Amino acid sequence: MNAQTQTLNNLADLDAWLDQRLDEKLREREEAKTPSLSIIATKGTLDQAYPPFILASTASALGWDVSVFFTFYGLSLLKKDLDLKISPLGNPAMPMKLPVGPEWLKTKNLPIPNLVKANIPGFEDAATALMKETIKQKGVASIEELRELCVEAGVNLIGCQMTADLFGWDKSEFHPAVVDWAGAATYLPLAQKSDVSLFI
């Protein structure tokens, strides 16, 4: 074997060894990495408040780094005093079983036309009360409880500064855990680096 062939063999062995070491190092890095989740919460109704808080608290319980950016109507979910309602109007998935009444009625979905929902005074309040009763009967945590779980777990709750300015809300109206106030330009780089980004 001449010197040139020997050199080529040595280089091939070196390439194979480097490939193997690179694979090992990348695997080690991936295993050591803490997953991250970024959520943009845009809705402020009772039913739409559950997804961001459930996902954030669950991911945090799994050891993930979690940030939730609350913007537009979603920012109301960070207020100290929550008065969340549910709007059945225009929601085709809204027909649901009643939490009260005789058993035969509790098993029936009651589809109500939008025309009726829009023209009966207090229908939104009634739907909200029924939803809250269903949540209570099923043992589902309230939004306040889920939010506190997120706070205790260290979820980064970020308020949209532009939305607060737009709606004329003062920062004193919000939960003390909201320490970060930012805009889209600040939040997007955080979302870019996240393993999972969700828009809710």
C-alpha positions in Angstrom: 0.0 0.0 0.0 1.5 3.3 -1.0 1.5 6.4 1.1 -1.3 8.1 -0.8 -3.7 5.1 -0.4 -2.8 5.0 3.3 -3.6 8.7 3.7 -7.0 8.3 1.9 -7.8 5.4 4.2 -6.9 7.4 7.3 -9.1 10.3 6.0 -12.0 7.9 5.5 -11.6 6.6 9.0 -11.4 10.1 10.4 -14.5 11.1 8.4 -16.4 8.1 9.8 -15.2 8.8 13.3 -16.2 12.5 13.1 -19.7 11.5 11.7 -20.2 9.1 14.6 -19.0 11.7 17.2 -21.3 14.4 15.7 -24.3 12.0 15.9 -23.5 11.3 19.5 -23.0 14.9 20.4 -26.3 15.9 18.7 -28.1 13.2 20.5 -26.7 14.3 23.8 -27.6 17.9 23.1 -31.2 16.9 22.1 -31.6 14.8 25.3 -30.3 17.6 27.5 -32.6 20.3 25.9 -35.6 21.5 27.7 -38.6 21.6 25.4 -40.3 25.0 25.0 -43.9 26.1 24.2 -45.1 29.4 23.0 -48.8 30.3 23.0 -50.6 33.4 21.6 -53.9 33.8 23.4 -56.4 36.1 21.6 -59.8 35.2 22.9 -61.4 36.2 26.2 -64.6 34.1 26.6 -65.0 31.4 29.2 -64.7 28.5 26.8 -61.8 30.0 24.9 -59.9 30.7 28.1 -59.4 27.0 28.8 -57.1 25.9 25.9 -54.2 28.3 26.7 -54.2 27.7 30.4 -54.6 23.9 30.2 -51.9 23.6 27.6 -49.5 26.0 29.5 -50.0 24.3 32.9 -49.7 20.8 31.4 -46.5 21.6 29.5 -45.0 23.3 32.5 -45.9 20.2 34.7 -43.9 18.2 32.1 -40.9 20.4 32.7 -41.2 22.6 29.6 -40.4 26.3 29.4 -43.7 28.0 28.7 -44.6 31.5 27.6 -48.1 32.8 26.8 -48.6 36.1 25.0 -52.0 37.5 25.8 -53.2 40.0 23.2 -56.5 41.7 22.2 -59.4 40.1 24.0 -57.1 37.4 25.4 -55.5 40.1 27.6 -58.7 40.2 29.7 -57.8 36.7 31.0 -55.0 38.3 33.0 -57.2 40.8 34.8 -57.3 40.5 38.6 -61.1 40.2 38.5 -62.4 37.8 36.0 -66.0 38.0 34.8 -65.8 35.6 31.8 -68.9 34.7 29.8 -69.7 32.3 27.1 -71.3 33.4 23.8 -73.5 30.7 22.2 -74.4 33.0 19.3 -72.8 31.8 16.1 -71.2 28.8 17.7 -72.3 25.7 15.9 -70.6 23.5 18.5 -72.4 25.1 21.4 -75.5 22.8 21.7 -74.7 20.8 24.8 -76.3 18.7 27.5 -77.9 20.5 30.4 -76.3 20.1 33.8 -79.7 20.4 35.6 -83.2 18.9 35.2 -84.5 15.4 34.9 -82.2 12.7 33.7 -83.9 12.3 30.3 -83.3 16.0 29.6 -79.7 15.9 30.8 -78.9 13.3 28.0 -80.3 15.5 25.1 -78.4 18.0 23.1 -80.6 21.1 22.7 -79.7 22.9 19.4 -81.1 26.4 19.6 -81.3 28.5 16.5 -79.2 31.7 16.4 -82.3 33.8 15.9 -83.6 32.6 19.3 -80.2 33.1 20.9 -79.9 36.6 19.6 -83.4 37.7 20.6 -83.9 36.3 24.1 -82.7 38.8 26.7 -80.2 37.2 29.1 -79.6 34.2 27.0 -75.8 34.7 27.2 -76.0 34.9 31.0 -78.0 31.7 31.1 -75.6 29.9 28.9 -72.7 31.1 31.0 -74.4 29.9 34.2 -75.1 26.5 32.7 -71.5 26.2 31.5 -70.2 27.1 34.9 -72.5 24.5 36.6 -71.3 21.9 34.1 -67.7 22.7 34.8 -68.4 22.5 38.6 -70.3 19.2 38.3 -67.6 17.6 36.2 -64.8 18.6 38.6 -63.0 20.7 36.0 -60.7 23.4 37.4 -61.9 27.0 37.1 -60.0 29.5 35.0 -58.8 31.2 38.1 -57.4 27.9 39.4 -55.7 27.1 36.1 -54.2 30.5 36.0 -52.8 30.1 39.5 -51.3 26.7 38.5 -49.5 28.5 35.7 -48.2 31.2 38.0 -47.0 28.6 40.5 -45.3 26.6 37.8 -43.4 29.6 36.5 -45.2 30.1 33.2 -44.2 33.4 31.7 -47.4 35.4 31.3 -46.8 38.2 28.9 -49.3 41.1 28.4 -49.6 42.9 25.1 -48.6 46.5 25.8 -50.4 47.7 22.6 -53.6 46.1 23.6 -53.5 47.6 27.1 -53.0 51.0 25.5 -55.7 50.4 22.9 -58.3 49.5 25.4 -57.2 52.0 28.0 -56.4 49.4 30.6 -54.1 50.3 33.5 -51.4 47.7 34.5 -52.8 47.9 38.1 -55.9 46.0 36.8 -53.9 42.9 36.0 -52.6 39.9 38.0 -49.3 40.7 39.7 -47.7 37.8 38.0 -47.8 39.7 34.7 -44.4 41.3 34.9 -43.6 41.3 31.2 -45.4 43.8 28.9 -44.3 43.5 25.3 -45.3 43.9 21.7 -45.1 41.6 18.7 -41.6 42.6 17.9 -40.4 41.5 21.3 -42.5 38.3 21.4 -41.8 36.9 17.9 -38.1 36.1 18.5 -39.2 34.1 21.6 -41.8 32.2 19.6 -39.2 31.6 16.8 -37.0 29.7 19.2 -39.8 27.7 20.7 -40.2 24.0 19.9 -44.0 24.4 19.7 -45.9 27.6 18.9 -49.6 27.8 19.0 -52.2 30.5 18.1 -55.4 30.3 20.1 
